[in-house]
Amino acid sequence: MAWFLFQGKQGYCEYYASSMVIMLRHLGIPARLAGGYAPGSLDPKTRQIVVRESSAHAWPEVYFPNYGWIEFEPTPSQPVITHQETPTPTTAEPTVELTPGPHGSPTPLDDKDHQVPVPPGGAGTTSGGFTLPFGPVGGGLLIAGVAAALLALLLFLPFSPVRRRRQQGSAKFYYARMLFWSKLLRAGPAPYQTPYEYSEALSREVQGTGLYARTIARAYVRERFGRERRTR
């Protein structure tokens, strides 16, 4: 790093990132080296982002109290990283049915997803005064779907009693529950937010949650990045 900084002054992304980490640590600022991939290029035909092996990249991350680990980009050939701010809504938006997107973010369903098939004649099968719009076969599938959803509640969702017994007590468990309910309320988190930023945004969006959101986020950061197990 000394040769790179004072003599060569040219090199790969690892050289720039490592040098910034060393200089920051020399000043007493917490910093670490991260590795992964830089943003790829947009394919105009498929409208998809293509990330190739040549996009392998390294960058430094700096720790800011009450914010968390923030990425920086010292490599001249890469664009500077910009951090967005969470916009404050001025008016309430209409509720839209959501489904998980490719990165877990909620995206509105298409109109075709709301269509309900109707059997010939426009009427369903009536049983005991209750109409099944899907017919006998569709009704059976509907019951099976409800059963599968109940099973998911017991096994996979953050607040399920099965997972509660196994994971309750860890900060990760309560942080996952906070994420789950926040997404239901359409209160985040945004992809660019750190746990601290997310907890502050949630405190502003949902009144009365500030103390709980900050406490959970602080415990999660200490457990996740400091290897500190939180028991209560």
MIMAR-984046 format. One line per field, with one value per residue: residue in one letter; x, y, z of N, C-alpha, C in turn. Coordinates in Angstrom, 1 decimal, padded with zeros to 4 digits, m for minus. Layout:
<atoms>
r (A ...)
nu (X ...)
nv (Y ...)
nw (Z ...)
cau (X ...)
cav (Y ...)
caw (Z ...)
cu (X ...)
cv (Y ...)
cw (Z ...)
</atoms>
This chain:
<atoms>
r (M A W F L F Q G K Q G Y C E Y Y A S S M V I M L R H L G I P A R L A G G Y A P G S L D P K T R Q I V V R E S S A H A W P E V Y F P N Y G W I E F E P T P S Q P V I T H Q E T P T P T T A E P T V E L T P G P H G S P T P L D D K D H Q V P V P P G G A G T T S G G F T L P F G P V G G G L L I A G V A A A L L A L L L F L P F S P V R R R R Q Q G S A K F Y Y A R M L F W S K L L R A G P A P Y Q T P Y E Y S E A L S R E V Q G T G L Y A R T I A R A Y V R E R F G R E R R T R)
nu (000.8 002.0 003.8 002.0 000.6 002.6 004.4 003.8 001.0 m001.0 m003.3 m005.3 m008.8 m008.7 m006.4 m006.9 m009.2 m008.2 m006.1 m007.6 m009.0 m006.9 m005.8 m008.0 m008.4 m006.0 m006.5 m008.2 m010.8 m013.5 m013.2 m013.6 m012.9 m014.7 m016.0 m017.2 m019.4 m019.5 m022.0 m023.7 m024.1 m026.8 m028.8 m030.1 m031.9 m033.2 m033.8 m032.6 m030.3 m027.0 m024.5 m021.2 m018.2 m016.1 m017.0 m016.3 m015.4 m014.0 m014.4 m014.4 m015.9 m017.3 m017.8 m020.4 m021.6 m025.0 m025.8 m024.5 m022.7 m021.3 m021.0 m018.2 m016.6 m013.5 m012.2 m011.1 m012.2 m014.8 m018.2 m019.2 m020.6 m023.9 m026.0 m029.4 m032.1 m034.8 m038.0 m040.4 m043.7 m046.5 m049.2 m051.6 m051.4 m053.3 m054.2 m052.6 m052.6 m050.0 m047.1 m044.2 m041.2 m038.4 m036.2 m037.3 m038.8 m041.8 m044.1 m046.6 m049.4 m050.2 m053.1 m054.1 m053.6 m055.6 m057.9 m060.6 m061.5 m064.5 m067.0 m068.7 m071.8 m071.7 m072.2 m071.4 m070.7 m073.2 m073.5 m075.1 m076.0 m073.7 m071.5 m069.2 m067.0 m065.1 m065.9 m066.3 m063.7 m062.0 m062.7 m061.7 m058.9 m058.6 m059.1 m056.9 m054.9 m055.3 m054.7 m052.0 m051.1 m051.6 m049.8 m047.4 m047.5 m046.9 m044.4 m042.5 m042.9 m041.8 m043.1 m044.0 m045.1 m043.5 m041.0 m040.6 m040.1 m037.6 m035.9 m036.4 m035.3 m033.0 m031.5 m031.7 m034.0 m036.1 m035.6 m036.2 m038.9 m039.8 m039.1 m040.9 m043.5 m043.3 m043.1 m045.7 m047.1 m046.2 m044.0 m041.3 m038.2 m036.1 m034.0 m031.4 m031.0 m029.4 m029.5 m029.8 m030.6 m033.0 m034.5 m034.8 m036.3 m038.6 m039.5 m040.4 m042.4 m044.3 m046.0 m045.1 m043.4 m040.7 m038.8 m038.8 m038.1 m035.5 m034.1 m034.3 m032.9 m030.4 m029.6 m029.6 m027.5 m025.3 m025.3 m025.1 m022.8 m021.0 m020.7 m022.0 m024.1 m027.4 m029.6 m031.9)
nv (m001.2 001.2 001.5 001.8 004.1 006.2 005.8 004.0 004.7 003.8 001.2 m001.7 m002.1 m003.2 m002.1 000.7 000.6 m000.8 001.0 003.2 002.1 001.6 004.1 005.4 003.8 004.5 007.0 006.5 005.8 003.6 001.1 m001.0 m003.6 m004.5 m007.0 m007.9 m007.3 m004.8 m002.5 m003.8 m003.7 m002.3 m004.2 m003.3 m004.7 m006.8 m005.4 m005.8 m005.9 m006.8 m008.6 m009.3 m011.5 m009.8 m007.6 m007.9 m006.6 m004.4 m002.5 000.1 000.3 002.4 003.0 004.7 006.2 005.6 005.3 003.2 000.8 002.4 002.6 003.4 004.8 004.8 004.2 005.4 004.7 003.9 004.9 007.4 006.5 007.2 008.1 007.7 009.6 008.9 009.7 011.9 011.2 013.2 013.0 010.4 007.4 005.3 002.0 m000.8 m004.1 m006.3 m008.0 m010.0 m008.7 m009.2 m008.7 m008.9 m006.6 m004.8 m005.0 m003.7 m005.8 m007.1 m006.3 m008.6 m010.5 m010.1 m011.1 m013.3 m016.6 m017.5 m019.9 m021.5 m019.9 m018.1 m018.5 m019.9 m022.9 m023.8 m024.4 m025.1 m022.5 m021.0 m019.7 m021.0 m019.6 m020.8 m023.3 m026.9 m028.3 m026.1 m025.1 m027.1 m026.8 m024.2 m024.6 m026.3 m024.4 m022.6 m024.2 m024.6 m022.1 m021.7 m023.6 m022.4 m020.2 m021.4 m022.4 m020.8 m018.0 m015.0 m014.6 m017.1 m019.7 m022.0 m021.3 m019.3 m020.6 m021.7 m019.6 m017.4 m014.7 m014.0 m011.1 m011.0 m012.4 m010.7 m008.5 m009.5 m009.9 m007.2 m006.3 m007.8 m006.9 m004.2 m004.2 m005.1 m002.9 m001.2 000.4 000.3 m001.7 000.6 m000.4 000.7 001.5 001.4 m000.7 001.2 003.5 002.6 002.1 004.7 005.8 004.3 005.0 007.6 007.1 005.4 006.2 006.1 004.0 004.5 004.1 001.3 000.4 001.6 000.3 m002.4 m002.3 m001.4 m003.6 m005.6 m004.8 m004.9 m007.6 m008.8 m007.6 m007.4 m009.8 m010.2 m011.7 m011.3 m011.7 m010.8)
nw (000.0 000.7 m001.4 m003.5 m002.8 m002.7 m004.8 m007.2 m007.7 m009.4 m010.0 m009.2 m008.1 m005.6 m004.5 m004.2 m002.5 m000.2 000.6 001.3 003.5 005.3 005.8 007.0 009.3 010.5 011.3 013.3 012.6 012.2 009.7 006.9 004.5 001.6 m000.6 m003.9 m006.5 m009.0 m010.2 m013.1 m016.6 m018.6 m020.7 m023.7 m025.2 m023.7 m021.4 m019.0 m016.2 m016.7 m015.2 m015.3 m015.0 m015.1 m013.7 m011.1 m007.9 m005.4 m002.4 000.1 003.3 005.7 009.1 010.6 013.5 014.6 012.0 010.6 008.5 005.8 002.3 000.2 m002.7 m003.9 m006.2 m009.3 m011.8 m011.3 m010.9 m008.5 m005.4 m004.5 m001.9 m001.3 000.1 002.3 001.1 002.5 002.9 001.9 001.5 002.0 000.3 m001.9 m000.9 m002.2 m003.5 m002.8 m004.0 m003.5 m005.0 m007.2 m005.5 m003.0 m002.5 m002.3 m005.0 m007.2 m008.2 m011.4 m013.5 m014.5 m012.6 m010.8 m011.8 m011.7 m012.5 m014.1 m014.2 m017.1 m018.0 m015.9 m013.2 m010.0 m008.1 m005.9 m002.5 000.4 000.6 000.2 m002.3 m004.5 m006.4 m008.0 m008.8 m008.1 m008.3 m008.3 m005.7 m004.1 m004.6 m003.6 m000.8 m000.3 m000.8 001.3 003.5 003.0 003.3 006.1 007.1 006.3 008.0 010.4 010.1 008.6 008.7 010.4 012.9 013.7 015.9 016.0 015.0 016.8 019.3 018.7 018.0 019.5 021.5 020.2 018.6 015.9 015.3 016.3 014.8 012.2 012.5 012.8 010.3 008.7 009.6 008.9 006.2 005.6 006.3 004.5 005.0 004.5 004.6 002.6 m000.1 000.1 002.7 005.9 008.9 011.1 009.8 008.7 011.0 012.0 010.0 010.2 012.7 012.2 010.3 011.6 014.3 017.8 017.7 018.0 020.2 020.4 017.8 017.5 019.6 018.8 016.4 017.2 018.8 016.9 015.1 016.8 017.4 014.8 013.6 015.6 016.9 019.2 021.4 022.0 024.7 025.8)
cau (000.0 002.9 004.3 000.9 000.3 003.7 005.3 003.1 m000.2 m001.9 m003.5 m006.7 m009.7 m008.3 m005.4 m007.6 m010.0 m007.3 m005.4 m008.5 m009.3 m005.7 m005.7 m009.1 m008.0 m004.9 m007.1 m009.2 m012.2 m013.7 m013.4 m013.4 m012.8 m015.8 m015.8 m018.4 m019.5 m020.0 m023.2 m023.4 m024.6 m028.1 m029.0 m031.2 m032.9 m033.9 m034.0 m032.1 m028.9 m026.1 m023.3 m020.2 m017.1 m015.2 m017.5 m015.8 m015.0 m013.8 m014.7 m014.3 m017.1 m016.9 m018.9 m020.9 m022.6 m026.4 m026.1 m024.1 m021.6 m021.7 m020.1 m017.6 m016.0 m012.3 m011.6 m011.5 m012.9 m016.1 m018.9 m019.3 m021.8 m024.8 m027.0 m030.6 m032.9 m036.2 m038.9 m041.5 m045.0 m047.3 m050.6 m051.8 m051.6 m054.3 m053.7 m052.5 m052.2 m048.6 m046.5 m042.7 m040.5 m037.2 m035.3 m038.1 m039.5 m043.2 m044.5 m048.1 m049.8 m050.9 m054.5 m054.5 m053.5 m056.8 m059.0 m061.1 m062.1 m065.9 m067.4 m069.7 m073.1 m071.6 m072.5 m070.6 m071.4 m073.8 m073.5 m075.5 m076.1 m072.4 m071.2 m067.8 m066.8 m064.2 m066.4 m065.9 m062.3 m061.3 m062.9 m060.7 m057.6 m058.6 m058.9 m055.5 m054.0 m055.5 m054.0 m050.6 m050.8 m051.5 m048.6 m046.3 m047.5 m046.3 m043.0 m041.6 m043.0 m041.0 m043.8 m044.6 m044.7 m042.4 m039.7 m040.4 m039.4 m036.3 m035.1 m036.7 m034.2 m031.9 m031.9 m032.1 m035.4 m037.0 m035.4 m037.0 m040.4 m040.0 m039.1 m042.1 m044.7 m043.0 m043.5 m047.1 m047.5 m045.6 m043.1 m039.9 m037.1 m035.6 m032.8 m030.2 m031.0 m028.8 m030.5 m030.0 m031.4 m034.3 m035.2 m035.2 m037.4 m039.8 m040.0 m041.1 m043.6 m045.3 m045.9 m045.0 m042.5 m039.3 m038.0 m038.7 m037.4 m034.1 m033.6 m034.1 m031.9 m029.1 m029.2 m029.3 m026.2 m024.3 m025.2 m024.7 m021.5 m020.0 m020.7 m022.5 m025.4 m028.4 m030.5 m033.2)
cav (000.0 002.4 001.7 002.2 005.5 007.2 005.6 003.5 005.5 003.1 m000.2 m002.3 m001.5 m003.6 m001.1 001.9 000.3 m001.1 002.2 004.1 001.5 001.7 005.5 005.7 003.2 005.2 008.1 006.0 005.7 002.2 000.9 m002.4 m003.9 m005.4 m007.5 m008.4 m006.9 m003.5 m002.6 m004.2 m002.8 m002.5 m004.8 m002.6 m005.6 m007.5 m004.4 m006.4 m005.6 m007.9 m008.5 m010.3 m011.7 m008.6 m006.6 m008.2 m005.3 m004.2 m001.1 000.3 000.6 003.2 002.9 006.0 005.9 005.8 005.0 001.9 000.7 003.2 002.3 004.5 004.4 005.6 003.8 006.4 004.1 003.6 006.1 007.7 006.0 008.2 007.6 008.4 009.9 008.4 010.8 012.0 011.3 014.3 012.5 009.0 006.7 004.2 000.7 m001.6 m005.4 m006.4 m009.3 m009.8 m008.6 m010.0 m008.4 m008.9 m005.4 m005.0 m004.5 m003.9 m006.9 m006.7 m006.5 m010.0 m011.3 m009.9 m011.7 m014.6 m017.4 m017.8 m021.1 m021.1 m019.6 m017.0 m018.9 m020.9 m024.1 m023.4 m025.4 m024.6 m021.0 m020.4 m019.9 m021.2 m019.1 m021.6 m024.6 m027.9 m028.5 m024.9 m025.0 m028.0 m026.1 m023.1 m025.2 m026.7 m023.2 m022.0 m025.1 m024.4 m020.8 m021.9 m024.3 m021.4 m019.4 m022.2 m022.9 m019.9 m016.6 m014.6 m014.7 m018.4 m020.3 m023.0 m020.5 m018.5 m021.4 m022.0 m018.4 m016.2 m014.3 m013.4 m009.8 m011.3 m012.8 m009.6 m007.6 m010.1 m009.6 m005.8 m006.1 m008.4 m006.0 m003.0 m004.4 m005.2 m001.5 m000.4 001.3 000.0 m000.7 000.8 m001.2 001.4 001.9 000.5 m000.9 002.4 004.4 002.1 002.3 006.1 006.1 003.6 005.8 008.7 006.7 004.8 006.9 005.3 002.8 005.0 003.4 m000.2 000.3 001.9 m000.7 m003.6 m002.1 m001.4 m004.9 m006.4 m004.4 m005.5 m009.1 m009.1 m007.2 m007.4 m011.1 m010.1 m012.4 m010.6 m012.7 m010.1)
caw (000.0 000.7 m002.7 m004.3 m002.5 m002.9 m006.0 m008.4 m007.9 m010.3 m009.6 m009.2 m007.1 m004.2 m004.0 m003.8 m001.3 000.9 001.0 002.0 004.8 006.1 006.2 007.9 010.5 011.1 012.0 014.4 012.0 011.8 008.3 006.5 003.0 001.2 m002.0 m004.5 m007.9 m009.3 m011.0 m014.4 m017.7 m019.1 m022.0 m024.2 m025.8 m022.6 m020.4 m017.8 m015.9 m016.9 m014.4 m015.7 m014.1 m015.1 m012.8 m009.7 m007.4 m004.0 m002.0 001.5 004.1 006.9 010.1 011.2 014.6 014.4 010.6 010.3 007.6 004.6 001.2 m000.5 m003.9 m004.2 m007.5 m010.2 m012.9 m010.9 m010.5 m007.0 m004.8 m004.0 m001.0 m001.4 001.3 002.2 001.0 003.5 002.2 002.3 001.5 002.1 m001.0 m001.8 m000.6 m003.4 m003.1 m003.1 m004.0 m003.4 m006.2 m007.3 m004.3 m001.8 m002.4 m002.8 m006.4 m007.5 m009.1 m012.7 m013.5 m014.8 m011.4 m010.0 m012.5 m011.1 m013.5 m013.8 m015.0 m018.1 m017.4 m015.0 m011.8 m009.4 m007.5 m004.6 m001.5 001.7 000.6 m000.1 m003.7 m004.8 m007.7 m008.8 m009.0 m007.1 m008.4 m007.8 m004.3 m003.4 m004.7 m002.7 000.5 m000.2 m000.7 002.7 004.4 002.8 004.0 007.5 007.4 006.2 009.2 011.5 009.9 007.9 009.0 011.6 014.2 013.9 017.2 015.8 014.9 018.0 020.3 018.3 017.7 020.4 022.3 019.4 018.0 014.5 015.3 016.5 013.6 011.1 012.8 012.5 008.8 008.2 009.8 008.2 004.8 005.5 006.5 003.4 005.7 004.2 004.4 001.3 m000.4 000.4 004.1 006.9 010.0 011.8 008.9 008.6 012.3 012.2 009.1 010.7 013.8 011.6 009.6 012.5 015.6 018.9 017.5 018.0 021.2 020.1 016.5 017.7 020.4 018.1 015.4 017.9 019.3 015.7 014.6 017.7 017.2 013.5 013.2 016.7 017.4 020.6 021.5 022.9 025.3 026.1)
cu (000.9 003.4 003.2 000.6 001.4 004.5 004.4 001.9 m001.1 m002.1 m005.0 m007.5 m009.3 m007.2 m006.0 m008.4 m009.2 m006.6 m006.4 m008.8 m008.1 m005.6 m006.8 m008.8 m006.9 m005.4 m008.1 m010.6 m012.4 m014.0 m013.1 m013.4 m014.0 m015.6 m017.1 m018.4 m020.0 m021.2 m022.9 m023.9 m026.0 m028.2 m030.2 m032.3 m033.8 m034.3 m033.7 m030.6 m028.0 m024.8 m022.4 m019.1 m016.2 m015.7 m017.1 m015.1 m014.8 m013.9 m014.6 m015.7 m016.7 m018.1 m019.2 m021.9 m024.0 m026.8 m025.7 m022.9 m022.1 m020.6 m019.5 m016.9 m014.8 m011.7 m012.0 m012.3 m014.4 m016.9 m019.0 m020.6 m022.6 m025.8 m028.3 m031.2 m034.3 m037.2 m040.0 m042.8 m045.8 m048.8 m050.6 m052.0 m052.6 m053.6 m053.7 m052.0 m050.8 m048.2 m045.0 m042.1 m039.2 m036.2 m036.1 m038.9 m040.9 m043.4 m045.9 m048.3 m050.4 m052.3 m054.9 m054.4 m054.7 m058.0 m059.4 m061.9 m063.6 m066.3 m068.4 m071.0 m073.0 m071.9 m071.6 m071.4 m071.9 m073.9 m073.9 m075.6 m074.8 m071.9 m069.7 m067.6 m065.9 m064.7 m065.9 m064.4 m061.5 m061.5 m061.9 m059.3 m057.5 m058.4 m057.5 m054.6 m054.1 m054.7 m052.5 m050.2 m050.7 m050.2 m047.4 m046.3 m046.8 m044.9 m042.1 m041.7 m042.3 m041.7 m044.4 m044.2 m043.6 m041.1 m039.5 m039.7 m037.9 m035.4 m035.3 m035.6 m033.0 m032.4 m032.3 m033.5 m036.4 m036.8 m036.2 m038.5 m040.7 m040.0 m040.4 m043.3 m044.5 m043.4 m045.0 m047.7 m047.0 m044.7 m041.6 m039.5 m036.8 m034.3 m031.5 m030.0 m030.2 m029.8 m030.8 m030.9 m032.9 m035.1 m035.7 m036.4 m038.7 m040.4 m040.8 m042.4 m044.7 m045.1 m045.9 m044.1 m041.0 m038.4 m037.8 m037.9 m035.9 m033.4 m033.3 m033.0 m030.5 m028.6 m028.8 m027.9 m025.1 m024.1 m024.7 m023.3 m020.5 m020.0 m021.1 m023.9 m026.2 m029.4 m031.8 m033.1)
cv (001.3 002.6 002.2 003.7 006.5 007.0 005.2 004.4 005.0 001.7 m000.6 m001.7 m002.0 m002.6 000.1 001.7 000.0 000.1 003.1 003.5 001.7 003.2 005.9 005.1 003.9 006.4 007.7 005.9 004.2 002.0 m000.5 m002.6 m004.9 m005.8 m008.0 m008.0 m005.5 m003.6 m002.9 m003.2 m003.2 m003.1 m004.1 m003.5 m006.3 m006.6 m005.0 m006.0 m006.9 m007.7 m009.7 m010.5 m010.5 m007.5 m006.9 m006.9 m005.3 m002.8 m001.0 000.6 001.3 003.2 004.3 005.7 006.4 005.7 003.6 001.9 001.4 002.9 003.5 004.0 005.2 005.3 004.7 005.9 003.8 004.8 006.2 007.2 007.1 007.5 008.4 008.7 009.4 009.6 010.7 012.1 012.4 013.9 011.0 008.5 005.6 002.9 m000.2 m003.0 m005.6 m007.8 m009.1 m009.7 m009.4 m009.8 m008.4 m007.6 m005.5 m004.3 m004.7 m005.1 m006.3 m006.9 m007.9 m010.9 m011.2 m010.6 m013.1 m015.3 m017.7 m018.9 m020.7 m020.9 m018.5 m017.3 m020.0 m022.1 m023.7 m024.6 m024.8 m023.1 m020.3 m020.7 m020.0 m020.8 m019.9 m023.0 m025.6 m028.1 m027.3 m024.7 m025.9 m027.4 m024.9 m023.5 m025.6 m025.5 m022.6 m022.9 m024.9 m023.1 m020.9 m022.6 m023.3 m020.5 m020.1 m022.4 m021.7 m018.5 m016.2 m014.8 m016.1 m019.0 m021.3 m022.3 m019.7 m019.3 m021.6 m020.8 m017.3 m015.9 m013.7 m012.1 m010.0 m011.7 m011.7 m008.6 m008.1 m009.8 m008.1 m005.6 m006.6 m007.4 m004.7 m003.1 m004.5 m003.7 m000.6 000.7 001.0 m001.4 m000.5 000.0 m000.6 001.8 000.8 000.3 000.3 003.4 003.9 002.3 003.7 006.4 005.5 004.4 007.0 008.3 006.2 005.4 005.9 004.1 003.2 004.2 001.9 m000.4 000.5 000.8 m002.0 m003.5 m002.1 m002.8 m005.8 m006.1 m005.0 m007.0 m009.5 m008.8 m007.3 m008.7 m011.1 m010.7 m011.7 m011.6 m012.1 m008.7)
cw (000.0 m000.7 m003.7 m004.1 m002.9 m004.1 m007.2 m008.7 m009.0 m009.9 m009.8 m008.1 m005.7 m003.6 m003.5 m002.5 m000.1 001.4 001.8 003.4 005.7 006.7 007.2 009.2 011.3 011.8 013.0 013.9 011.7 010.3 008.0 005.0 002.7 m000.3 m002.6 m006.0 m008.0 m010.1 m012.5 m015.4 m018.2 m020.5 m022.6 m024.8 m024.7 m021.5 m019.0 m017.5 m016.0 m016.1 m014.8 m014.7 m014.0 m014.2 m011.3 m009.2 m005.9 m003.6 m000.5 002.1 005.4 007.8 010.7 012.3 014.2 012.9 010.2 009.3 006.3 003.6 000.6 m001.7 m004.3 m005.6 m008.6 m011.4 m012.6 m010.6 m009.0 m006.5 m004.2 m003.1 m001.0 000.0 001.2 002.1 002.0 002.8 002.8 002.4 001.5 000.7 m000.8 m001.6 m001.9 m003.0 m003.7 m003.2 m004.0 m004.8 m006.2 m006.2 m003.0 m001.6 m003.0 m004.1 m006.6 m008.4 m010.3 m012.6 m013.8 m013.6 m010.5 m010.6 m011.8 m012.2 m013.1 m014.7 m016.0 m017.5 m016.4 m013.6 m011.3 m008.9 m006.1 m003.7 m000.1 001.7 000.3 m001.5 m003.8 m006.2 m008.6 m009.2 m008.0 m007.1 m007.8 m006.3 m003.5 m003.4 m003.7 m001.2 000.7 000.0 000.7 003.7 004.2 003.4 005.5 007.9 007.3 007.5 010.4 011.3 009.4 008.3 010.3 012.9 014.5 015.2 017.1 015.8 016.2 019.1 020.0 018.3 018.7 021.3 021.5 018.8 016.5 014.4 015.4 015.3 012.4 011.3 012.4 011.0 008.2 008.4 009.1 006.7 004.6 005.6 005.4 004.0 005.5 004.6 002.9 001.1 000.1 001.9 005.0 008.0 010.8 011.0 008.8 009.9 012.5 011.2 009.6 011.9 013.3 011.0 010.5 013.9 016.8 018.8 017.7 018.9 020.8 018.8 016.7 018.6 019.7 017.1 016.0 018.3 018.1 015.2 015.5 017.6 015.9 013.2 014.4 017.4 018.9 020.7 022.5 023.4 025.7 025.7)
</atoms>
